[in-house]
Amino acid sequence: MGVTLLTGASSGIGRSLARRLAAGGEAMALVARRDELLASLVMEIEAAGGKALALPCDVTDRVALANAVDIAESQLGPVTRLVANAGGGEPTDATQFDAGVFESVVRLNLVGVANAVAAVLPGMLARGDGHLVATGSLAGCRGLPSAAAYSAAKGGLANLMDSLRIDLRGHGIAVTLLMPGFVRPKPKKPGGSRGKPFRVDLEVATARMENAILARRRRLIFPWSLALAIGLTRLLPFGIDEWLLAGRGRTAGTRRNEPPA
């Protein structure tokens, strides 16, 4: 097995994926901003017989992330797979549009991925083998209400990964984009309230994502029910799609997908 560098590892999707990949024999280089959560994850993986290294840093800091990769490779060996998972962001209200908030969301969800790719890709090219994985979102398929920054960042991420896949053909490097919809952090309680539609339990979501990663699939989109619903809005007569979506966004104070890690 190889060495996987996983960003946004301290909670949610990242933490679950880290446990799964480590259980399969991968040495895990774990990147996130929250030291204590990273340390507890390393202990959890090692207690289960796996191998992991905590690398606290911010993915938007290009130099710090490159240094983290150097440390990982000196202690674990060459990074053979990147899982660029760090992401998230506050809802954006167009009536109070803030360019600073927009920039911070794009830096985390898009520039942070580019920083991670830049840190590991030269070594992969030199070896003629590697795997680049990024966690996108169905929000990247179209502009969604209260998600101007998040949708723009995830849409840009989808195009980034597609472009990399094209340019890296023949270099032995696979490129995978994971595009989940709404992920429920805890399993739904029997008899509980229905909550938001189309939600997938965290462990169900990361099991699908792990399978796609190990199979080196080009793209994983789920759940199909939500993907289909988003796709159908584009087929509606002009203006009707906007009327249906208006007012359905999230309010300030809630986060999309993952909290920044």
NUSEBA-189792 format. One record per atom (N, C-alpha, C): x, y, z; atom name. Coordinates in steps of 0.05 Angstrom, whole numbers, always signed. Layout:
- east,north,up,gupa
- X,Y,Z,CA
...
This chain:
- east,north,up,gupa
- +17,-24,+0,N
- +0,+0,+0,CA
- +18,+25,+0,C
- +5,+48,-4,N
- +20,+72,-7,CA
- +15,+92,+16,C
- +21,+117,+10,N
- +18,+139,+29,CA
- -3,+158,+18,C
- -24,+163,+34,N
- -45,+182,+26,CA
- -43,+207,+43,C
- -42,+230,+29,N
- -44,+256,+43,CA
- -73,+264,+41,C
- -86,+269,+64,N
- -114,+275,+65,CA
- -118,+302,+80,C
- -130,+321,+66,N
- -135,+347,+79,CA
- -163,+349,+89,C
- -167,+366,+109,N
- -194,+368,+121,CA
- -200,+342,+137,C
- -179,+332,+150,N
- -181,+305,+162,CA
- -193,+305,+190,C
- -197,+328,+202,N
- -203,+328,+231,CA
- -232,+320,+238,C
- -250,+323,+219,N
- -278,+317,+225,CA
- -294,+309,+200,C
- -319,+300,+204,N
- -337,+294,+182,CA
- -327,+275,+162,C
- -331,+282,+136,N
- -323,+265,+114,CA
- -293,+258,+115,C
- -276,+278,+121,N
- -248,+273,+121,CA
- -240,+253,+142,C
- -250,+255,+166,N
- -243,+237,+188,CA
- -252,+209,+182,C
- -276,+206,+171,N
- -287,+180,+165,CA
- -270,+167,+142,C
- -264,+182,+122,N
- -247,+172,+100,CA
- -220,+164,+110,C
- -208,+179,+128,N
- -182,+173,+139,CA
- -182,+146,+153,C
- -203,+141,+169,N
- -205,+115,+183,CA
- -208,+93,+163,C
- -224,+97,+143,N
- -229,+75,+123,CA
- -203,+69,+108,C
- -190,+89,+98,N
- -166,+84,+82,CA
- -143,+72,+99,C
- -141,+81,+123,N
- -121,+70,+141,CA
- -127,+41,+147,C
- -152,+34,+150,N
- -159,+6,+155,CA
- -152,-12,+131,C
- -151,+0,+108,N
- -143,-15,+84,CA
- -114,-17,+80,C
- -98,-6,+98,N
- -69,-9,+97,CA
- -54,+16,+88,C
- -68,+38,+82,N
- -54,+62,+74,CA
- -41,+76,+98,C
- -17,+86,+94,N
- -5,+104,+114,CA
- -17,+131,+109,C
- -27,+144,+130,N
- -43,+168,+127,CA
- -28,+193,+137,C
- -24,+212,+120,N
- -13,+238,+127,CA
- -37,+257,+129,C
- -44,+266,+153,N
- -69,+279,+159,CA
- -65,+309,+163,C
- -79,+324,+147,N
- -76,+353,+147,CA
- -102,+366,+156,C
- -101,+384,+175,N
- -124,+400,+184,CA
- -113,+422,+202,C
- -130,+441,+209,N
- -122,+463,+226,CA
- -124,+457,+256,C
- -141,+438,+263,N
- -147,+433,+291,CA
- -129,+410,+303,C
- -109,+418,+317,N
- -88,+400,+327,CA
- -100,+377,+344,C
- -117,+384,+363,N
- -127,+364,+382,CA
- -143,+343,+368,C
- -160,+351,+349,N
- -176,+332,+334,CA
- -158,+314,+317,C
- -138,+325,+305,N
- -119,+309,+289,CA
- -105,+289,+306,C
- -96,+298,+330,N
- -81,+280,+348,CA
- -99,+257,+356,C
- -124,+262,+362,N
- -142,+241,+370,CA
- -147,+221,+347,C
- -148,+231,+323,N
- -152,+214,+299,CA
- -127,+196,+295,C
- -104,+207,+299,N
- -80,+191,+297,CA
- -80,+168,+317,C
- -87,+175,+342,N
- -89,+155,+363,CA
- -109,+133,+356,C
- -131,+141,+345,N
- -152,+122,+337,CA
- -142,+103,+316,C
- -129,+114,+296,N
- -119,+98,+274,CA
- -97,+79,+283,C
- -79,+89,+300,N
- -57,+72,+310,CA
- -68,+50,+329,C
- -88,+56,+344,N
- -100,+36,+362,CA
- -112,+14,+346,C
- -121,+19,+322,N
- -133,-1,+305,CA
- -112,-15,+288,C
- -86,-9,+292,N
- -65,-22,+278,CA
- -55,-8,+253,C
- -65,+16,+248,N
- -57,+31,+225,CA
- -34,+50,+230,C
- -27,+65,+210,N
- -4,+84,+211,CA
- -14,+112,+203,C
- -8,+132,+219,N
- -17,+159,+213,CA
- +1,+180,+225,C
- +2,+203,+212,N
- +18,+226,+220,CA
- +1,+251,+219,C
- +1,+266,+241,N
- -14,+291,+242,CA
- +3,+314,+232,C
- -8,+330,+214,N
- +6,+353,+202,CA
- -12,+377,+203,C
- -13,+391,+226,N
- -31,+414,+229,CA
- -22,+437,+211,C
- -39,+445,+194,N
- -34,+469,+178,CA
- -59,+477,+163,C
- -58,+501,+151,N
- -81,+512,+136,CA
- -75,+508,+106,C
- -94,+495,+92,N
- -89,+489,+63,CA
- -87,+515,+46,C
- -97,+537,+57,N
- -95,+562,+41,CA
- -67,+574,+44,C
- -50,+563,+61,N
- -23,+572,+64,CA
- -5,+554,+47,C
- +2,+563,+23,N
- +17,+546,+4,CA
- +44,+537,+15,C
- +58,+554,+28,N
- +85,+547,+39,CA
- +82,+526,+61,C
- +63,+531,+80,N
- +59,+512,+102,CA
- +51,+485,+92,C
- +34,+484,+71,N
- +25,+458,+61,CA
- +48,+444,+47,C
- +64,+458,+32,N
- +87,+446,+19,CA
- +106,+434,+40,C
- +110,+449,+62,N
- +127,+439,+84,CA
- +116,+414,+96,C
- +89,+414,+99,N
- +76,+390,+111,CA
- +80,+366,+93,C
- +79,+369,+67,N
- +84,+347,+49,CA
- +113,+337,+52,C
- +131,+356,+54,N
- +160,+348,+58,CA
- +163,+331,+83,C
- +150,+339,+105,N
- +151,+324,+130,CA
- +139,+296,+127,C
- +116,+296,+114,N
- +102,+270,+109,CA
- +120,+251,+93,C
- +133,+261,+73,N
- +149,+243,+56,CA
- +175,+235,+70,C
- +185,+252,+87,N
- +209,+244,+102,CA
- +204,+223,+123,C
- +179,+222,+133,N
- +172,+203,+154,CA
- +157,+178,+145,C
- +141,+181,+123,N
- +124,+159,+114,CA
- +132,+149,+86,C
- +145,+166,+71,N
- +152,+158,+43,CA
- +137,+175,+23,C
- +141,+171,-2,N
- +129,+188,-23,CA
- +98,+187,-21,C
- +86,+210,-25,N
- +57,+211,-25,CA
- +47,+200,-52,C
- +32,+178,-51,N
- +22,+165,-75,CA
- -6,+173,-81,C
- -21,+184,-61,N
- -48,+193,-66,CA
- -54,+218,-50,C
- -67,+237,-63,N
- -77,+261,-50,CA
- -107,+259,-49,C
- -118,+263,-25,N
- -147,+267,-22,CA
- -151,+295,-12,C
- -157,+314,-30,N
- -160,+342,-23,CA
- -190,+346,-14,C
- -194,+344,+11,N
- -222,+343,+22,CA
- -229,+369,+37,C
- -210,+385,+45,N
- -217,+409,+61,CA
- -236,+427,+46,C
- -257,+435,+59,N
- -276,+453,+46,CA
- -298,+461,+64,C
- -316,+478,+54,N
- -339,+487,+69,CA
- -343,+516,+65,C
- -361,+528,+80,N
- -365,+557,+78,CA
- -393,+565,+87,C
- -394,+590,+94,N
- -420,+602,+103,CA
- -437,+608,+79,C
- -464,+606,+83,N
- -482,+615,+62,CA
- -477,+645,+55,C
- -482,+652,+30,N
- -477,+679,+21,CA
- -504,+692,+13,C
- -511,+713,+26,N
- -536,+728,+20,CA
- -530,+749,-1,C
- -543,+747,-24,N
- -537,+765,-46,CA
- -545,+794,-39,C
- -564,+797,-21,N
- -573,+824,-13,CA
- -552,+838,+5,C
- -534,+821,+16,N
- -512,+832,+33,CA
- -485,+820,+23,C
- -482,+821,-3,N
- -459,+807,-15,CA
- -433,+819,-5,C
- -415,+801,+4,N
- -390,+809,+16,CA
- -367,+796,+0,C
- -352,+812,-15,N
- -330,+801,-31,CA
- -309,+787,-14,C
- -305,+796,+10,N
- -286,+784,+28,CA
- -294,+756,+35,C
- -320,+752,+41,N
- -330,+725,+47,CA
- -327,+707,+22,C
- -334,+718,-1,N
- -332,+703,-26,CA
- -303,+694,-30,C
- -284,+712,-26,N
- -256,+705,-30,CA
- -247,+683,-10,C
- -255,+684,+15,N
- -247,+664,+34,CA
- -258,+637,+27,C
- -283,+636,+18,N
- -294,+610,+10,CA
- -280,+598,-14,C
- -274,+615,-34,N
- -260,+605,-58,CA
- -231,+597,-51,C
- -218,+611,-33,N
- -191,+604,-25,CA
- -191,+576,-11,C
- -210,+571,+6,N
- -211,+546,+20,CA
- -218,+523,+1,C
- -239,+526,-15,N
- -250,+504,-31,CA
- -236,+499,-57,C
- -224,+520,-68,N
- -211,+518,-94,CA
- -181,+522,-93,C
- -172,+545,-82,N
- -143,+550,-81,CA
- -130,+530,-62,C
- -143,+522,-40,N
- -132,+502,-22,CA
- -126,+476,-36,C
- -144,+468,-55,N
- -140,+443,-70,CA
- -116,+447,-89,C
- -115,+470,-102,N
- -92,+476,-120,CA
- -65,+475,-105,C
- -65,+486,-80,N
- -41,+485,-64,CA
- -32,+456,-58,C
- -52,+439,-52,N
- -45,+411,-46,CA
- -35,+397,-71,C
- -48,+402,-93,N
- -40,+389,-118,CA
- -11,+398,-125,C
- -5,+424,-123,N
- +21,+434,-129,CA
- +43,+421,-111,C
- +35,+414,-87,N
- +55,+403,-68,CA
- +62,+374,-74,C
- +43,+359,-85,N
- +48,+330,-89,CA
- +53,+323,-118,C
- +43,+339,-137,N
- +44,+330,-165,CA
- +72,+327,-176,C
- +91,+345,-170,N
- +118,+341,-182,CA
- +130,+313,-175,C
- +127,+304,-150,N
- +137,+277,-143,CA
- +123,+255,-158,C
- +96,+258,-162,N
- +81,+238,-177,CA
- +90,+237,-206,C
- +94,+260,-218,N
- +104,+261,-245,CA
- +131,+248,-248,C
- +149,+253,-229,N
- +176,+242,-230,CA
- +175,+211,-228,C
- +156,+201,-212,N
- +153,+172,-209,CA
- +136,+159,-231,C
- +121,+175,-245,N
- +103,+165,-265,CA
- +79,+150,-254,C
- +71,+157,-230,N
- +48,+143,-217,CA
- +37,+161,-195,C
- +11,+160,-192,N
- -2,+176,-170,CA
- -32,+178,-174,C
- -45,+190,-155,N
- -74,+192,-155,CA
- -82,+218,-142,C
- -96,+235,-156,N
- -106,+260,-145,CA
- -136,+258,-141,C
- -145,+262,-117,N
- -174,+260,-110,CA
- -182,+287,-97,C
- -206,+297,-105,N
- -216,+321,-92,CA
- -245,+317,-85,C
- -254,+328,-62,N
- -282,+327,-54,CA
- -295,+352,-64,C
- -312,+349,-84,N
- -328,+371,-94,CA
- -355,+371,-82,C
- -375,+378,-97,N
- -403,+378,-87,CA
- -422,+381,-110,C
- -446,+370,-107,N
- -467,+375,-127,CA
- -474,+404,-129,C
- -466,+420,-109,N
- -471,+449,-111,CA
- -454,+461,-133,C
- -434,+447,-143,N
- -418,+457,-165,CA
- -431,+453,-192,C
- -454,+440,-193,N
- -467,+434,-219,CA
- -483,+458,-229,C
- -491,+477,-211,N
- -505,+501,-219,CA
- -505,+520,-196,C
- -511,+545,-201,N
- -514,+564,-180,CA
- -539,+558,-163,C
- -536,+556,-137,N
- -557,+550,-119,CA
- -563,+573,-100,C
- -587,+575,-89,N
- -594,+597,-72,CA
- -576,+598,-47,C
- -569,+622,-39,N
- -551,+628,-16,CA
- -524,+614,-18,C
- -516,+607,-42,N
- -491,+592,-45,CA
- -474,+603,-68,C
- -474,+629,-72,N
- -459,+641,-94,CA
- -429,+634,-92,C
- -417,+637,-68,N
- -389,+631,-65,CA
- -383,+601,-66,C
- -399,+586,-52,N
- -395,+557,-50,CA
- -399,+544,-78,C
- -420,+551,-91,N
- -426,+539,-118,CA
- -404,+547,-138,C
- -395,+572,-136,N
- -374,+581,-155,CA
- -348,+566,-150,C
- -341,+563,-124,N
- -317,+549,-117,CA
- -318,+519,-125,C
- -340,+506,-120,N
- -342,+478,-127,CA
- -345,+474,-157,C
- -357,+492,-171,N
- -358,+491,-200,CA
- -330,+494,-212,C
- -315,+513,-200,N
- -287,+516,-209,CA
- -270,+492,-203,C
- -275,+479,-180,N
- -261,+455,-173,CA
- -266,+432,-193,C
- -291,+429,-201,N
- -298,+409,-221,CA
- -283,+413,-247,C
- -281,+438,-256,N
- -266,+444,-280,CA
- -236,+440,-277,C
- -226,+447,-253,N
- -198,+443,-247,CA
- -191,+413,-250,C
- -207,+396,-237,N
- -201,+367,-238,CA
- -204,+356,-266,C
- -224,+365,-281,N
- -227,+356,-309,CA
- -202,+364,-326,C
- -193,+388,-322,N
- -170,+398,-337,CA
- -145,+382,-330,C
- -141,+376,-304,N
- -118,+361,-296,CA
- -119,+333,-308,C
- -143,+321,-308,N
- -146,+294,-319,CA
- -137,+293,-348,C
- -146,+313,-363,N
- -139,+314,-392,CA
- -109,+317,-395,C
- -97,+336,-381,N
- -68,+342,-384,CA
- -50,+320,-374,C
- -60,+303,-355,N
- -43,+283,-343,CA
- -47,+255,-356,C
- -62,+254,-377,N
- -65,+229,-392,CA
- -37,+221,-402,C
- -31,+195,-398,N
- -5,+185,-407,CA
- +17,+188,-387,C
- +11,+201,-364,N
- +32,+205,-343,CA
- +29,+186,-319,C
- +9,+168,-321,N
- +6,+148,-299,CA
- -8,+159,-274,C
- -21,+182,-277,N
- -34,+195,-254,CA
- -64,+196,-258,C
- -79,+183,-240,N
- -108,+183,-242,CA
- -119,+208,-228,C
- -142,+217,-237,N
- -155,+240,-225,CA
- -184,+233,-219,C
- -193,+237,-194,N
- -220,+230,-185,CA
- -233,+254,-172,C
- -258,+259,-180,N
- -274,+280,-168,CA
- -298,+268,-154,C
- -300,+272,-128,N
- -323,+262,-112,CA
- -343,+285,-109,C
- -368,+280,-117,N
- -389,+301,-116,CA
- -413,+292,-100,C
- -411,+292,-73,N
- -434,+285,-57,CA
- -454,+308,-55,C
- -479,+300,-48,N
- -499,+320,-42,CA
- -498,+326,-12,C
- -522,+328,+0,N
- -523,+333,+29,CA
- -515,+309,+45,C
- -497,+312,+63,N
- -487,+289,+80,CA
- -496,+294,+109,C
- -510,+274,+120,N
- -520,+276,+147,CA
- -497,+266,+166,C
- -487,+283,+184,N
- -464,+275,+201,CA
- -470,+252,+219,C
- -495,+249,+228,N
- -502,+227,+246,CA
- -525,+211,+235,C
- -526,+185,+239,N
- -548,+169,+228,CA
- -575,+179,+237,C
- -595,+178,+220,N
- -622,+187,+227,CA
- -634,+168,+247,C
- -646,+179,+268,N
- -658,+162,+288,CA
- -685,+151,+278,C
- -690,+126,+284,N
- -716,+114,+276,CA
- -739,+130,+287,C
- -758,+137,+270,N
- -781,+152,+280,CA
- -776,+182,+283,C
- -752,+191,+277,N
- -746,+219,+280,CA
- -758,+235,+257,C
- -754,+261,+259,N
- -765,+279,+238,CA
- -751,+273,+212,C
- -765,+278,+190,N
- -755,+272,+164,CA
- -730,+288,+156,C
- -730,+314,+164,N
- -708,+331,+158,CA
- -706,+338,+129,C
- -683,+346,+120,N
- -679,+354,+92,CA
- -680,+329,+74,C
- -692,+332,+50,N
- -693,+309,+32,CA
- -665,+304,+19,C
- -662,+280,+8,N
- -638,+273,-6,CA
- -613,+270,+11,C
- -616,+271,+37,N
- -592,+268,+54,CA
- -582,+240,+56,C
- -555,+237,+57,N
- -542,+210,+59,CA
- -527,+210,+85,C
- -529,+188,+100,N
- -514,+185,+125,CA
- -484,+186,+119,C
- -469,+197,+138,N
- -440,+201,+134,CA
- -426,+175,+126,C
- -430,+153,+141,N
- -415,+129,+136,CA
- -423,+116,+110,C
- -449,+119,+102,N
- -457,+110,+76,CA
- -443,+125,+54,C
- -442,+152,+58,N
- -429,+169,+38,CA
- -399,+162,+35,C
- -385,+159,+57,N
- -356,+155,+56,CA
- -350,+126,+46,C
- -368,+107,+50,N
- -364,+81,+39,CA
- -364,+82,+8,C
- -383,+97,-2,N
- -384,+101,-31,CA
- -359,+116,-41,C
- -351,+136,-27,N
- -328,+151,-35,CA
- -303,+134,-34,C
- -300,+118,-13,N
- -276,+100,-11,CA
- -275,+81,-35,C
- -298,+69,-42,N
- -299,+51,-65,CA
- -290,+65,-91,C
- -300,+89,-95,N
- -292,+104,-119,CA
- -263,+111,-119,C
- -252,+118,-95,N
- -223,+124,-94,CA
- -207,+100,-101,C
- -213,+77,-88,N
- -197,+53,-93,CA
- -199,+43,-122,C
- -222,+48,-134,N
- -226,+40,-162,CA
- -215,+60,-182,C
- -205,+83,-171,N
- -194,+105,-187,CA
- -214,+114,-208,C
- -239,+116,-199,N
- -260,+126,-217,CA
- -256,+155,-224,C
- -264,+163,-247,N
- -261,+191,-256,CA
- -279,+210,-239,C
- -304,+201,-234,N
- -322,+218,-220,CA
- -343,+202,-205,C
- -350,+210,-182,N
- -372,+198,-166,CA
- -392,+220,-160,C
- -417,+216,-169,N
- -439,+235,-164,CA
- -461,+220,-148,C
- -468,+230,-125,N
- -490,+218,-110,CA
- -502,+238,-90,C
- -527,+233,-81,N
- -545,+213,-91,CA
- -557,+221,-118,C
- -564,+201,-135,N
- -573,+207,-161,CA
- -600,+222,-161,C
- -616,+217,-140,N
- -642,+231,-138,CA
- -637,+262,-137,C
- -618,+271,-121,N
- -612,+299,-120,CA
- -599,+309,-145,C
- -580,+293,-156,N
- -567,+301,-181,CA
- -587,+305,-203,C
- -607,+286,-204,N
- -627,+288,-225,CA
- -645,+313,-221,C
- -652,+318,-195,N
- -668,+341,-190,CA
- -654,+367,-198,C
- -628,+369,-192,N
- -613,+393,-200,CA
- -611,+395,-230,C
- -606,+372,-243,N
- -605,+372,-272,CA
- -631,+380,-286,C
- -653,+371,-274,N
- -679,+377,-286,CA
- -685,+407,-285,C
- -675,+421,-265,N
- -680,+450,-263,CA
- -669,+464,-287,C
- -648,+454,-300,N
- -637,+467,-323,CA
- -654,+463,-348,C
- -672,+443,-347,N
- -689,+437,-370,CA
- -715,+453,-370,C
- -720,+466,-347,N
- -745,+481,-345,CA
- -745,+506,-361,C
- -768,+516,-369,N
- -769,+542,-384,CA
- -755,+564,-368,C
- -744,+583,-383,N
- -728,+605,-371,CA
- -744,+619,-349,C
- -732,+621,-325,N
- -744,+635,-303,CA
- -759,+617,-283,C
- -770,+595,-293,N
- -784,+577,-275,CA
- -765,+564,-255,C
- -741,+556,-265,N
- -722,+544,-247,CA
- -715,+563,-224,C
- -711,+588,-231,N
- -704,+608,-210,CA
- -727,+612,-190,C
- -752,+612,-201,N
- -775,+615,-184,CA
- -777,+591,-164,C
- -771,+567,-173,N
- -773,+543,-156,CA
- -751,+543,-135,C
- -728,+554,-141,N
- -705,+553,-123,CA
- -705,+576,-104,C
- -718,+598,-111,N
- -716,+622,-95,CA
- -726,+617,-66,C
- -710,+627,-47,N
- -718,+624,-19,CA
- -712,+598,-6,C
- -699,+580,-21,N
- -694,+553,-10,CA
- -665,+549,+0,C
- -651,+571,+1,N
- -623,+569,+10,CA
- -621,+567,+40,C
- -597,+564,+50,N
- -592,+563,+79,CA
- -589,+591,+90,C
- -593,+594,+116,N
- -591,+620,+129,CA
- -563,+623,+140,C
- -555,+647,+146,N
- -529,+652,+158,CA
- -525,+637,+184,C
- -501,+627,+188,N
- -496,+612,+212,CA
- -495,+582,+208,C
- -504,+573,+184,N
- -502,+545,+178,CA
- -481,+541,+157,C
- -470,+517,+156,N
- -448,+511,+138,CA
- -456,+490,+118,C
- -443,+491,+95,N
- -448,+472,+74,CA
- -427,+450,+75,C
- -436,+425,+70,N
- -418,+402,+68,CA
- -402,+399,+94,C
- -377,+408,+94,N
- -359,+404,+117,CA
- -351,+431,+129,C
- -348,+432,+155,N
- -336,+456,+167,CA
- -307,+457,+159,C
- -296,+481,+154,N
- -267,+483,+149,CA
- -251,+469,+170,C
- -232,+452,+162,N
- -217,+436,+181,CA
- -188,+446,+183,C
